């Protein structure tokens, strides 16, 4: 019996060797106690009443309580058992200490990494479920979360963990250990608790484990597809957090130059991300916000968010080095299943007012990119529609124009002219028009896009 087996919620019938290991776990605070209890079997050849029993198939075991009387009722077959005719047996039972396991694993990791750890009180949320216990570890310039799992979790929760694609180490305890293959299949970093417990004996390299958690090799297109599937199949449980990560993966898989900036809690004063659409000698940066609505027929109102969103743009232009790399921000993109038309116009008005108050100006656009349209872009790139993967510069150029000029709208039915703001709505039909009118006729390009250079630019933007 291994350490992982002994860390089940409780274990019965220890051998002497197993008892020795269990005692060491108890000393470490991983087991709450090792209890010795007496029990009798409903039917046993060792008992005086064996030949009195008519149905000898019952295998029920009955633990004896101190206050038990002379008779007990078998919970299995219901027969009355006279205890004076039974031969009591004793059994050792372990009881796991979940708090002790959390503390021990945290302390071992802190010591091995020479870092600092802090508990995440509310745990980590995936879909509509919070998983606990969890803590974050700061080691050097890195910060990694650690989640301790005691039980199996559903496949959709594992998919959600995958979509988040953040530095995370999952420590599997007891009943969770057999699920290790499912974590591995999704590219998630997991380890059995026994390996952490035995870290002092050099059974595992904690530092290497945390490095692997930081170096995700899961392609963005797989993460995007998984996020889209969660959106479609588990929409009632899907949250804004899955949504913003799915948007990021769709942008990354389609253009390769998007960076997630978003904070961990709703309402933080940070836009979700920044997207760069660069081609030839032209550089165009956007900030984007993902606004989720759960119901398919619901339209998101931005009421109450206008001022914060305007601040995002003002602060980003002021505090980042965007003007050192780009001429300016090309636009503010709202990605959502649906946003009310009036909200987009009011946001543009608030941005203009905010910039005027700061003696600033801005010629960018405010664009609502329908989430279905973003999915359409992602799927077109993945399927290499009209050989778009061989025409990356033209593709970026025309998507940029779509986001900032509204060139491809059917005489401006979705272009809102109030307050002279450039406000646009991008739909699936608009994306299709870009392909059949502008991408399809183009010849494949001989020069490749300088993705590494563009990625360096996008990563250097601070906020």
C-alpha positions as CSV (number, residue, x, y, z in Angstrom):
1,X,0.0,0.0,0.0
2,X,1.5,3.3,-1.1
3,X,1.4,6.7,0.5
4,X,-1.2,7.8,-2.0
5,X,-3.4,4.8,-1.1
6,X,-3.0,5.7,2.6
7,X,-4.1,9.2,1.9
8,X,-7.6,8.1,1.0
9,X,-10.3,9.6,3.3
10,X,-10.0,6.5,5.4
11,X,-8.3,3.1,5.1
12,X,-9.2,-0.1,6.9
13,X,-7.1,-3.1,7.8
14,X,-3.5,-2.1,7.9
15,X,-0.6,-4.6,8.0
16,X,2.3,-4.0,10.3
17,X,4.4,-2.5,7.4
18,X,1.5,-0.2,6.4
19,X,1.0,0.8,10.0
20,X,4.6,2.0,10.2
21,X,4.1,4.2,7.1
22,X,0.8,5.4,8.4
23,X,2.4,6.4,11.8
24,X,5.0,8.4,9.9
25,X,2.2,10.2,8.0
26,X,0.4,10.8,11.3
27,X,3.6,12.4,12.7
28,X,3.7,14.7,9.7
29,X,0.2,15.8,10.4
30,X,-1.2,14.2,7.2
31,X,-3.4,11.8,9.1
32,X,-5.7,13.0,11.8
33,X,-5.5,9.8,13.8
34,X,-5.2,6.0,13.5
35,X,-8.1,4.5,15.3
36,X,-8.5,1.0,16.5
37,X,-12.1,-0.3,16.4
38,X,-13.8,-3.5,17.2
39,X,-16.3,-5.1,14.9
40,X,-18.2,-8.3,14.3
41,X,-19.2,-10.0,11.1
42,X,-22.9,-10.8,10.6
43,X,-21.9,-14.3,9.5
44,X,-18.6,-15.9,10.5
45,X,-17.5,-19.5,11.1
46,X,-15.6,-18.2,14.1
47,X,-18.8,-17.3,15.9
48,X,-21.1,-19.4,18.1
49,X,-24.2,-18.5,16.1
50,X,-22.8,-19.6,12.7
51,X,-25.0,-22.7,12.5
52,X,-28.0,-20.8,13.7
53,X,-28.0,-18.5,10.6
54,X,-30.2,-19.7,7.7
55,X,-28.9,-17.3,5.1
56,X,-25.2,-17.2,5.3
57,X,-24.5,-14.9,2.3
58,X,-24.5,-11.7,4.3
59,X,-21.0,-10.2,4.5
60,X,-21.9,-7.1,6.6
61,X,-19.5,-5.9,9.2
62,X,-20.8,-4.1,12.3
63,X,-18.6,-1.8,14.3
64,X,-19.2,-2.0,18.0
65,X,-19.9,1.2,19.9
66,X,-19.1,1.6,23.6
67,X,-22.7,2.1,24.4
68,X,-23.9,-0.9,22.4
69,X,-26.3,-3.2,24.2
70,X,-26.4,-7.0,24.2
71,X,-28.1,-7.2,20.8
72,X,-27.6,-5.3,17.5
73,X,-29.5,-5.3,14.2
74,X,-27.5,-6.1,11.0
75,X,-27.8,-3.2,8.6
76,X,-27.4,-5.6,5.7
77,X,-29.9,-8.3,6.2
78,X,-31.8,-7.0,9.2
79,X,-31.4,-10.0,11.5
80,X,-31.0,-9.7,15.2
81,X,-27.5,-10.5,16.4
82,X,-26.7,-11.5,20.0
83,X,-23.3,-10.1,20.7
84,X,-22.3,-12.6,23.4
85,X,-22.3,-15.3,20.6
86,X,-19.9,-13.2,18.4
87,X,-16.1,-13.1,18.4
88,X,-15.0,-9.5,18.1
89,X,-12.2,-8.6,15.8
90,X,-10.2,-5.4,15.8
91,X,-9.2,-3.2,12.9
92,X,-7.0,-0.1,12.5
93,X,-8.7,2.8,10.6
94,X,-6.9,5.9,9.3
95,X,-8.5,9.3,9.1
96,X,-7.0,11.8,6.7
97,X,-6.2,15.4,7.8
98,X,-7.0,17.6,4.7
99,X,-5.8,20.8,6.5
100,X,-2.6,19.1,7.5
101,X,-2.0,17.9,3.9
102,X,-2.5,21.5,2.6
103,X,0.0,22.9,5.2
104,X,2.6,20.2,4.6
105,X,2.5,20.5,0.8
106,X,2.7,24.3,1.0
107,X,5.7,24.2,3.4
108,X,7.6,21.7,1.3
109,X,7.1,23.7,-1.9
110,X,8.1,26.9,-0.1
111,X,11.2,25.4,1.2
112,X,12.2,23.7,-2.1
113,X,11.7,26.9,-4.1
114,X,12.8,29.4,-1.5
115,X,9.7,31.3,-2.2
116,X,6.7,32.8,-0.4
117,X,3.2,31.3,-0.4
118,X,-0.2,32.8,0.3
119,X,-3.6,31.1,0.5
120,X,-6.2,31.8,-2.1
121,X,-9.2,32.0,0.3
122,X,-11.9,31.5,-2.3
123,X,-10.1,28.8,-4.2
124,X,-9.9,28.8,-8.0
125,X,-13.1,29.1,-10.0
126,X,-13.6,27.1,-13.2
127,X,-17.1,27.3,-14.8
128,X,-19.5,27.6,-11.9
129,X,-17.3,25.6,-9.5
130,X,-14.7,26.7,-6.9
131,X,-11.9,24.3,-6.3
132,X,-10.1,24.4,-2.9
133,X,-7.7,24.5,-1.3
134,X,-5.3,26.6,-3.4
135,X,-2.4,28.9,-2.8
136,X,0.0,30.9,-4.9
137,X,3.8,30.7,-4.7
138,X,6.1,33.6,-5.5
139,X,9.5,32.4,-6.4
140,X,12.0,34.8,-8.0
141,X,10.1,36.8,-10.7
142,X,7.5,34.0,-11.1
143,X,4.1,33.4,-9.5
144,X,2.5,30.0,-9.8
145,X,-0.8,28.7,-8.3
146,X,-1.0,25.4,-6.6
147,X,-4.4,23.5,-6.4
148,X,-4.8,20.5,-4.2
149,X,-7.4,18.0,-5.4
150,X,-8.8,15.3,-3.1
151,X,-11.5,13.9,-5.5
152,X,-12.2,13.3,-9.2
153,X,-13.4,16.4,-11.1
154,X,-15.7,16.4,-14.1
155,X,-14.2,16.5,-17.6
156,X,-15.7,19.9,-18.4
157,X,-13.9,21.4,-15.3
158,X,-10.6,19.9,-16.6
159,X,-11.4,21.5,-19.9
160,X,-11.9,24.9,-18.2
161,X,-8.6,24.5,-16.4
162,X,-7.0,23.9,-19.7
163,X,-8.6,26.9,-21.3
164,X,-7.2,29.2,-18.6
165,X,-3.7,28.1,-19.6
166,X,-2.0,29.8,-16.7
167,X,0.9,28.6,-14.5
168,X,-0.7,26.0,-12.3
169,X,0.4,22.9,-10.5
170,X,-2.3,20.4,-9.4
171,X,-1.4,18.1,-6.5
172,X,-3.5,14.9,-6.5
173,X,-4.4,13.3,-3.3
174,X,-6.2,10.0,-2.5
175,X,-9.2,9.5,-4.9
176,X,-7.8,12.1,-7.3
177,X,-4.6,10.3,-8.1
178,X,-6.1,7.9,-10.7
179,X,-7.1,11.0,-12.8
180,X,-3.5,11.9,-13.5
181,X,-3.8,10.7,-17.1
182,X,-6.7,13.0,-17.8
183,X,-4.7,16.0,-16.6
184,X,-1.7,14.9,-18.7
185,X,-3.8,14.4,-21.8
186,X,-4.8,18.1,-21.5
187,X,-1.2,19.3,-21.0
188,X,-1.8,20.2,-17.4
189,X,0.9,19.9,-14.8
190,X,-0.1,17.5,-12.0
191,X,1.8,15.4,-9.4
192,X,0.8,12.9,-6.8
193,X,0.9,14.1,-3.3
194,X,3.4,11.3,-2.4
195,X,6.0,12.8,-4.6
196,X,5.7,16.1,-2.8
197,X,5.8,14.4,0.6
198,X,8.9,12.6,-0.4
199,X,10.6,15.6,-1.9
200,X,13.2,15.6,0.9
201,X,14.4,12.3,-0.4
202,X,14.9,13.8,-3.9
203,X,12.1,11.8,-5.4
204,X,11.0,14.8,-7.4
205,X,12.4,18.1,-8.6
206,X,10.0,20.7,-7.4
207,X,11.7,23.5,-9.3
208,X,11.5,21.6,-12.6
209,X,7.9,20.8,-11.9
210,X,7.1,24.5,-11.6
211,X,9.1,25.3,-14.7
212,X,6.9,22.9,-16.7
213,X,3.8,24.6,-15.3
214,X,5.0,27.9,-16.7
215,X,6.0,26.6,-20.1
216,X,2.7,25.6,-21.6
217,X,3.0,23.9,-25.0
218,X,-0.7,23.7,-25.8
219,X,-1.3,25.4,-29.2
220,X,-3.6,28.4,-29.1
221,X,-6.0,26.8,-31.7
222,X,-6.6,23.8,-29.4
223,X,-7.3,26.1,-26.4
224,X,-9.6,28.3,-28.6
225,X,-11.5,25.3,-29.8
226,X,-11.9,23.9,-26.3
227,X,-13.2,27.3,-25.1
228,X,-15.7,27.5,-27.9
229,X,-17.0,24.0,-27.1
230,X,-17.4,25.0,-23.4
231,X,-19.3,28.1,-24.6
232,X,-21.7,26.1,-26.7
233,X,-22.1,23.0,-24.5
234,X,-22.1,24.5,-21.0
235,X,-23.3,28.0,-21.5
236,X,-25.3,28.0,-18.2
237,X,-22.1,27.4,-16.3
238,X,-19.8,29.4,-18.5
239,X,-18.5,32.6,-16.9
240,X,-16.8,35.9,-18.0
241,X,-13.5,34.4,-17.0
242,X,-13.7,31.5,-19.4
243,X,-15.0,34.0,-22.0
244,X,-12.1,36.4,-21.8
245,X,-9.5,33.5,-22.1
246,X,-11.4,32.0,-25.1
247,X,-11.4,35.4,-26.8
248,X,-7.6,35.6,-26.2
249,X,-7.0,32.2,-27.7
250,X,-9.2,33.0,-30.7
251,X,-7.2,36.2,-31.3
252,X,-3.8,34.4,-30.8
253,X,-4.7,31.5,-33.1
254,X,-6.0,33.9,-35.8
255,X,-3.3,36.6,-35.7
256,X,-0.7,35.3,-33.2
257,X,-0.2,38.9,-31.8
258,X,-2.6,39.2,-28.8
259,X,-1.7,39.5,-25.2
260,X,-4.0,39.0,-22.2
261,X,-3.8,41.8,-19.6
262,X,-7.0,41.1,-17.7
263,X,-7.1,41.0,-13.9
264,X,-8.3,38.1,-11.8
265,X,-11.5,39.6,-10.5
266,X,-14.4,41.3,-12.2
267,X,-14.3,45.1,-12.2
268,X,-10.5,45.5,-12.0
269,X,-9.2,48.7,-13.7
270,X,-7.5,46.8,-16.5
271,X,-8.7,46.1,-20.0
272,X,-8.7,42.4,-20.9
273,X,-6.1,42.5,-23.6
274,X,-4.2,44.2,-26.4
275,X,-4.2,43.1,-30.1
276,X,-1.7,44.0,-32.8
277,X,-2.6,43.9,-36.4
278,X,0.7,44.5,-38.2
279,X,1.6,44.2,-41.9
280,X,4.4,45.4,-44.0
281,X,5.5,48.7,-42.5
282,X,2.2,49.4,-40.7
283,X,1.6,48.8,-37.0
284,X,-1.8,49.0,-35.5
285,X,-2.6,48.2,-31.8
286,X,-6.0,47.8,-30.2
287,X,-7.1,47.3,-26.7
288,X,-10.0,44.9,-26.2
289,X,-12.5,44.0,-23.6
290,X,-14.6,40.8,-23.4
291,X,-18.1,41.3,-22.2
292,X,-20.0,38.1,-21.6
293,X,-23.8,37.5,-21.7
294,X,-25.1,34.1,-20.6
295,X,-28.5,34.0,-22.3
296,X,-28.5,33.6,-26.1
297,X,-31.1,36.3,-26.6
298,X,-29.7,38.7,-24.1
299,X,-28.1,42.0,-25.1
300,X,-25.3,43.3,-22.9
301,X,-25.7,46.8,-21.6
302,X,-22.5,48.7,-20.7
303,X,-24.3,51.0,-18.4
304,X,-22.1,51.7,-15.4
305,X,-19.0,50.7,-17.2
306,X,-18.5,53.6,-19.6
307,X,-16.2,55.6,-17.3
308,X,-13.9,52.7,-16.4
309,X,-13.6,51.6,-20.0
310,X,-12.8,55.2,-21.1
311,X,-10.1,55.2,-18.3
312,X,-8.7,52.0,-19.7
313,X,-7.9,53.7,-23.0
314,X,-6.7,57.0,-21.5
315,X,-4.4,55.2,-19.0
316,X,-3.1,52.7,-21.5
317,X,-2.1,55.5,-23.9
318,X,-0.5,57.4,-21.1
319,X,1.2,54.6,-19.1
320,X,2.3,52.2,-21.8
321,X,5.0,52.8,-24.4
322,X,2.4,52.4,-27.1
323,X,3.4,55.6,-28.9
324,X,7.1,54.4,-29.0
325,X,6.1,51.4,-31.1
326,X,2.7,52.4,-32.8
327,X,1.5,55.7,-34.1
328,X,-1.4,55.3,-31.6
329,X,-4.1,52.9,-30.6
330,X,-6.1,52.1,-33.6
331,X,-9.3,51.2,-31.8
332,X,-11.2,49.9,-28.8
333,X,-12.8,46.5,-29.5
334,X,-15.7,45.1,-27.5
335,X,-16.0,41.4,-27.9
336,X,-19.4,40.0,-26.8
337,X,-22.1,37.7,-27.9
338,X,-24.3,40.8,-28.0
339,X,-24.1,44.4,-26.9
340,X,-26.8,47.0,-27.3
341,X,-26.3,49.4,-30.1
342,X,-26.8,52.4,-27.8
343,X,-24.2,51.2,-25.4
344,X,-21.5,51.2,-28.1
345,X,-22.4,54.8,-29.1
346,X,-22.4,56.0,-25.5
347,X,-19.0,54.4,-24.9
348,X,-17.6,56.3,-27.9
349,X,-19.1,59.5,-26.6
350,X,-17.7,58.9,-23.1
351,X,-14.2,58.2,-24.5
352,X,-14.3,61.4,-26.5
353,X,-15.4,63.4,-23.5
354,X,-12.7,61.8,-21.3
355,X,-10.0,62.5,-23.8
356,X,-11.2,66.1,-24.2
357,X,-11.0,66.6,-20.4
358,X,-7.4,65.4,-20.6
359,X,-6.5,67.8,-23.5
360,X,-6.0,64.8,-25.7
361,X,-7.4,63.6,-28.9
362,X,-7.9,60.3,-30.5
363,X,-8.9,59.2,-34.0
364,X,-9.5,55.5,-33.2
365,X,-12.7,53.5,-33.6
366,X,-15.0,51.8,-31.1
367,X,-16.0,48.4,-32.6
368,X,-18.3,45.7,-31.4
369,X,-16.9,42.4,-32.7
370,X,-19.7,39.9,-32.3
371,X,-18.3,36.8,-30.7
372,X,-19.7,34.6,-33.4
373,X,-17.8,36.7,-35.9
374,X,-14.6,36.2,-34.0
375,X,-15.3,32.4,-34.0
376,X,-15.9,32.7,-37.7
377,X,-12.5,34.4,-38.2
378,X,-10.8,31.7,-36.1
379,X,-12.5,28.9,-38.0
380,X,-11.6,30.4,-41.4
381,X,-8.0,30.7,-40.4
382,X,-7.9,27.1,-39.1
383,X,-9.5,25.7,-42.3
384,X,-7.2,27.9,-44.4
385,X,-10.1,29.4,-46.2
386,X,-9.1,31.0,-49.5
387,X,-5.5,30.1,-48.6
388,X,-5.6,32.9,-45.9
389,X,-2.6,31.4,-44.1
390,X,-0.5,32.1,-47.2
391,X,-1.8,35.7,-47.2
392,X,-1.2,36.9,-43.6
393,X,-0.4,40.6,-44.5
394,X,-3.5,41.1,-46.7
395,X,-5.6,39.3,-44.0
396,X,-4.3,41.6,-41.2
397,X,-4.7,44.7,-43.4
398,X,-8.3,44.0,-44.3
399,X,-9.3,43.0,-40.8
400,X,-7.7,46.2,-39.5
401,X,-9.7,48.2,-42.0
402,X,-12.9,46.4,-41.0
403,X,-12.3,47.2,-37.4
404,X,-11.5,50.9,-37.9
405,X,-13.2,52.1,-41.1
406,X,-16.4,50.1,-41.5
407,X,-15.4,49.8,-45.2
408,X,-17.2,46.5,-45.7
409,X,-20.7,47.4,-44.3
410,X,-23.6,47.3,-46.7
411,X,-24.1,51.0,-47.2
412,X,-23.5,51.7,-43.5
413,X,-26.6,49.9,-42.0
414,X,-24.5,49.0,-38.9
415,X,-22.4,52.2,-38.8
416,X,-23.7,54.6,-36.1
417,X,-23.1,58.2,-37.0
418,X,-24.1,59.8,-33.7
419,X,-21.7,62.4,-32.3
420,X,-19.5,61.9,-35.4
421,X,-17.9,58.9,-33.7
422,X,-16.5,56.0,-35.6
423,X,-18.5,53.2,-34.2
424,X,-18.9,49.9,-35.9
425,X,-20.5,46.4,-35.5
426,X,-18.7,43.5,-37.1
427,X,-20.8,40.4,-37.9
428,X,-20.3,37.0,-39.6
429,X,-21.5,38.6,-42.8
430,X,-18.8,41.3,-42.6
431,X,-16.1,38.7,-42.2
432,X,-17.4,36.7,-45.1
433,X,-17.3,39.8,-47.3
434,X,-13.7,40.4,-46.4
435,X,-12.9,36.9,-47.6
436,X,-14.8,36.8,-50.9
437,X,-14.0,40.4,-51.9
438,X,-10.5,40.9,-50.7
439,X,-8.8,37.7,-49.6
440,X,-9.9,35.2,-52.2
441,X,-8.6,37.2,-55.2
442,X,-5.1,37.7,-53.7
443,X,-2.1,35.6,-54.7
444,X,-0.1,33.8,-51.9
445,X,2.6,36.1,-50.4
446,X,6.2,35.3,-50.8
447,X,7.3,37.3,-47.7
448,X,6.2,36.1,-44.3
449,X,5.0,38.2,-41.5
450,X,7.6,39.1,-38.9
451,X,5.6,37.4,-36.1
452,X,8.5,37.3,-33.6
453,X,9.1,41.0,-34.1
454,X,5.4,41.8,-33.7
455,X,5.2,39.6,-30.6
456,X,8.1,41.4,-29.1
457,X,6.3,44.7,-29.7
458,X,3.0,43.5,-28.1
459,X,4.8,42.0,-25.1
460,X,6.7,45.3,-24.4
461,X,3.5,47.2,-23.9
462,X,3.0,47.9,-20.2
463,X,-0.1,48.7,-18.2
